[in-house]
């Protein structure tokens, strides 16, 4: 549409493409397991990382090896609670430039 939003049809197409790619990754993984065992672990690890990133980008949520949104939100809240204003500043976000230029 050009409006910056993804339609439900586009989401369904992306999900199907994700499933297709995951099937291909699994098929390639099985073929490699039958072949060279020396590089199997490296390839497996790389494929798992790529698959997790694809799931995350495609909106499939976090995988087991990625943190969930709830865990990340808790960490963000903890970081906010631990925040301390810089020395010599009030912590309100204003700087000397605000004063200089009258903002």
C-alpha positions, 0 to 999 in steps of 0.5 A: 500500500505504501502506507508503511504498514504490512497487510495481513496478506503480506504477513501470511506470505512472509510466514509461509516464506519463513516456514519454507526457509526453515524446511530448507534449513532442516533439509540441508542440516540433515544432508550435512549430518549424513556427510562431513562430521567435522564441520557439522557442529559449526554449521549447526550453530550458524544455522540455529543463529540464523533461524533464530534471527529470521524468527525474530525478524519475521515476528515469530517471537523469541526462540529458546536461546533469545530472551523473551520480551518480558525478560527484556522489559524487566531488564530495561526497568532494572536499568532505569531504576539503577540509572544515576544522573551524571556528575554536574548535571541535574538529570532533567535532560537539559544541557548548557546548550539549552541555556545558550540557545534558549531552549 
